[in-house]
Amino acid sequence: MIKHVAVLKGGWSNEREVSLVSGAAAANALREAGYKVTEIDVNRHIAQELSALKPDVVFNALHGRWGEDGAIQGLLEILNIPFSHSGVMASAVAMNKILSKELFRAHGIPCAEDKIVRSEVLFKQDPLPRPFVVKPYNEGSSVGVVIVRDGDPFDKNQKGPWQEFDELMVETYLPGRELTVSVLDGKAMTVTELKPRSGFYDYDAKYKEGKTDHIIPAELDQGIFKLIMTYAEQAHQILGCKGVTRSDFRLDDSACGDGIPYILEINTQPGMTPLSLVPEQARYLGMTFGELVCWMVEDASCGR
């Protein structure tokens, strides 16, 4: 029996544009595989729309708040529609970087020092020794990330996340290599190193072609390579994730570095754009984009 898949995309978060691309790519792959597909640009009437549509399964291609923080997952559970990716609790905790990092630390996964600071007092004095990072603690895709280094101006009149959020996460800046690991069904795929051609791995570097070089697999000491893979699997398990996740790390293995891989965050709904990392790692392992998306649909569930 042909499954009817509703692909949720767009929405109204800061990551809307990326979600539209992810959703369109997934929908095209599912149609080619023989599924009946309805694409939905999500608005606040999504409950009524899904109730009328009655799909067999939802492929959740939403990114950012409301789409991957447990909100839409809770709605889908109420409607009893199986959906891709992680459930309510895992999604909510993963989206909250403070909570997820506390759990990672408790299980021995190294994390950078951090604190929550109210935007209204952020500029009274440096919240941490420089260099430090200021970012929303419940956004993805490096939305609103600002790095403050020695000698940098830092005041409320600059453009930054303090103009949009009442509370922000301030985190010790970790120098070194940018690494990422995708986890499929609890098993790590491989490690990719990301080398931005300028600046840091921000929103543009992630989603604009030619901005970042992807080294796959990353050229690392094999012991460190395996350790990072293990940490990614543990992060997936600790939060109770399912389906596909992607964990990001920093490693300074230079002569001056400590050689410790630090987890930055786990993403429970990684991008599925042509430049996205999960499809790239799957392809490296011999899995086509279509096979990956179909696996995610067949893995969809409700209430776990």
C-alpha positions in Angstrom: 0.0 0.0 0.0 1.4 3.4 -1.0 2.0 5.6 2.0 0.8 9.2 2.0 3.5 11.4 3.4 3.0 15.0 4.5 6.2 16.9 4.3 6.2 19.8 6.8 8.5 22.7 5.8 8.9 26.4 6.1 7.1 27.6 9.2 8.0 31.0 10.8 11.3 30.4 12.6 14.6 32.1 11.7 15.5 29.0 9.7 12.4 29.1 7.4 14.4 29.4 4.2 16.6 26.5 4.9 13.6 24.4 5.9 11.9 25.2 2.6 14.9 23.8 0.7 15.1 20.7 3.0 11.4 20.0 2.6 11.4 20.4 -1.2 14.4 18.0 -1.5 12.9 15.4 0.7 9.5 15.6 -1.1 11.1 15.2 -4.5 13.0 12.1 -3.3 9.9 10.5 -1.8 7.9 11.1 -5.0 10.6 9.4 -7.0 10.5 6.5 -4.6 6.8 6.1 -5.2 5.2 7.7 -2.2 2.2 10.0 -2.4 3.5 13.3 -1.1 1.8 16.5 0.1 4.1 19.4 0.9 2.8 21.8 3.6 4.3 25.2 4.3 3.4 25.2 8.0 1.3 28.0 9.5 -0.6 28.2 12.8 -3.5 26.2 11.4 -1.4 23.1 10.9 -3.5 21.0 13.3 -6.7 21.5 11.2 -4.8 21.0 8.0 -3.3 17.7 9.1 -6.6 16.5 10.6 -8.3 17.1 7.2 -5.4 15.6 5.2 -5.0 12.4 7.3 -1.5 11.4 6.1 -0.1 8.1 7.0 3.2 9.7 8.2 4.8 13.1 8.5 8.3 13.9 7.3 9.3 16.8 9.5 11.6 19.1 7.6 11.1 22.0 9.9 14.1 23.7 11.4 14.4 26.0 14.4 11.9 26.8 17.1 8.4 25.3 17.0 9.6 22.8 14.4 12.3 21.0 16.3 11.9 22.0 19.9 9.1 19.5 20.8 6.2 21.8 19.9 5.2 20.2 16.5 6.2 16.8 17.9 3.7 17.1 20.7 1.0 18.1 18.2 1.7 15.1 16.0 1.5 12.8 19.0 -1.9 14.3 20.0 -3.1 13.7 16.4 -1.5 10.2 16.5 0.4 10.7 13.3 3.8 8.9 13.0 6.6 11.4 12.3 10.3 11.3 11.4 13.1 12.3 13.8 13.1 12.5 17.6 10.1 12.8 19.9 8.9 15.5 22.2 11.3 15.2 25.1 14.5 14.6 23.1 13.6 17.4 20.7 12.9 19.9 23.6 16.1 19.1 25.5 18.4 19.1 22.5 17.1 22.5 21.4 17.9 23.9 24.9 21.7 24.0 24.8 22.0 24.6 28.5 20.0 21.5 29.5 21.6 19.2 26.9 25.1 20.3 27.9 24.3 19.6 31.6 23.3 16.1 30.6 26.4 15.6 28.4 28.7 16.8 31.2 27.0 14.4 33.7 27.9 11.5 31.3 31.5 12.6 30.9 31.3 14.3 27.5 33.4 17.4 27.5 31.7 20.8 27.0 32.8 24.4 27.0 32.1 26.5 30.1 28.9 28.5 29.7 26.4 30.7 31.6 23.0 32.3 30.9 23.0 36.1 31.0 20.1 38.4 30.7 20.5 40.7 27.7 19.8 43.8 29.9 23.0 43.2 31.9 25.2 41.6 29.2 27.3 44.7 28.7 27.9 45.8 32.3 31.1 43.7 32.3 32.4 40.8 30.2 30.4 37.7 31.4 33.4 35.4 30.8 37.1 35.9 30.0 37.6 36.7 26.3 37.4 35.2 23.8 33.8 34.1 24.3 30.7 33.4 22.2 27.3 34.9 22.6 24.3 33.1 21.1 20.7 32.2 21.7 20.4 28.9 23.6 17.4 27.7 21.7 18.2 28.3 18.0 20.1 26.3 15.4 22.1 26.9 12.2 24.4 29.3 14.1 21.6 31.9 14.1 22.6 35.0 16.0 26.1 33.8 17.0 28.6 36.5 17.9 32.3 35.8 18.8 33.9 38.4 21.1 37.7 38.4 21.0 40.4 40.5 22.7 40.2 44.1 21.6 36.8 43.7 19.9 34.1 46.4 20.6 31.2 45.0 22.5 28.2 47.1 23.2 24.4 46.9 22.9 24.3 49.2 19.8 26.0 46.5 17.7 23.8 44.1 15.8 23.5 40.9 17.8 21.1 38.4 19.4 20.6 40.7 22.4 18.3 42.8 20.3 15.9 39.8 19.9 16.3 37.6 23.0 15.9 38.5 26.7 18.3 35.8 27.8 21.4 34.5 26.0 24.0 31.8 26.4 27.6 33.0 26.8 30.2 30.3 26.2 33.9 30.1 26.3 35.3 30.2 22.8 37.0 27.0 21.8 39.7 27.3 19.1 40.5 24.5 16.8 38.9 22.3 14.2 35.2 22.2 13.4 34.0 18.6 13.3 30.6 17.0 12.9 29.2 13.4 13.2 25.9 12.2 11.9 24.1 9.3 13.8 21.7 7.1 12.0 19.6 4.7 14.1 22.0 5.0 17.0 25.2 4.4 14.9 27.7 7.1 14.0 28.4 7.4 10.3 31.7 9.2 10.1 33.5 12.4 11.0 33.6 15.4 8.7 35.9 18.4 9.2 34.5 21.7 8.1 36.9 24.4 6.9 35.3 27.8 6.3 37.2 29.7 3.7 36.8 32.9 5.8 35.5 33.7 9.2 33.8 31.0 11.2 31.2 28.3 10.4 28.2 30.7 10.6 24.9 30.6 8.8 26.3 31.7 5.4 29.2 29.2 5.7 26.7 26.4 6.2 24.3 27.1 3.5 26.1 29.0 0.7 28.0 26.9 -1.8 31.7 27.5 -1.9 31.9 29.0 1.5 33.2 25.9 3.3 35.4 22.9 2.4 34.2 19.5 3.7 36.9 17.0 4.5 35.3 13.5 4.7 36.5 11.6 6.5 38.3 14.0 8.7 42.1 13.5 8.9 42.4 12.7 12.6 44.3 10.4 14.9 42.3 7.2 14.8 41.8 7.2 18.6 40.4 10.7 18.5 38.3 9.8 15.5 36.7 6.9 17.3 36.2 8.9 20.5 34.3 11.6 18.7 32.1 9.0 17.0 31.5 7.4 20.4 30.5 10.8 22.0 28.1 11.4 19.1 26.4 8.1 19.7 26.3 8.7 23.5 24.7 12.2 23.0 22.0 10.6 20.8 21.3 7.9 23.4 21.5 10.2 26.4 18.7 12.4 25.1 16.6 9.5 23.9 16.8 10.6 20.2 15.7 8.5 17.3 16.1 8.5 13.6 18.9 10.8 12.5 20.9 13.4 14.5 24.1 15.3 14.0 26.5 16.4 16.7 29.0 19.2 16.3 32.4 19.3 18.0 35.5 21.5 18.4 39.0 20.0 18.7 42.3 21.8 19.2 44.9 19.2 18.4 47.6 21.7 17.7 50.9 21.9 19.7 49.2 24.5 21.9 45.9 22.8 22.2 44.5 20.4 24.8 43.6 17.7 22.3 40.1 17.3 23.8 37.0 17.0 21.6 34.3 19.2 23.0 30.7 18.8 22.0 28.9 22.0 21.0 25.4 20.8 20.4 23.3 18.0 19.0 20.8 18.7 16.2 17.8 16.4 16.1 16.6 17.6 12.7 19.7 18.2 10.6 19.4 19.9 7.3 18.5 18.0 4.1 19.7 20.6 1.6 22.1 19.8 -1.2 24.9 21.2 1.0 23.8 19.4 4.2 26.1 17.2 6.1 23.9 14.1 6.9 23.2 13.3 3.2 26.9 13.9 2.4 28.0 11.4 5.1 25.3 8.9 4.0 26.5 9.2 0.4 30.1 8.6 1.6 28.9 5.4 3.1 27.1 4.3 -0.1 23.6 5.4 0.8 21.8 7.7 -1.7 19.7 10.7 -0.7 16.6 8.8 -1.7 17.4 5.8 0.4 18.1 8.0 3.4 14.8 9.9 3.1 12.9 6.7 2.6 14.6 5.1 5.6 13.5 8.1 7.7 9.9 7.7 6.6 9.8 4.0 7.3 11.4 4.7 10.7 8.7 7.2 11.6 6.9 6.6 14.9 4.6 8.2 17.4 5.1 8.3 21.1 8.7 7.1 21.4 
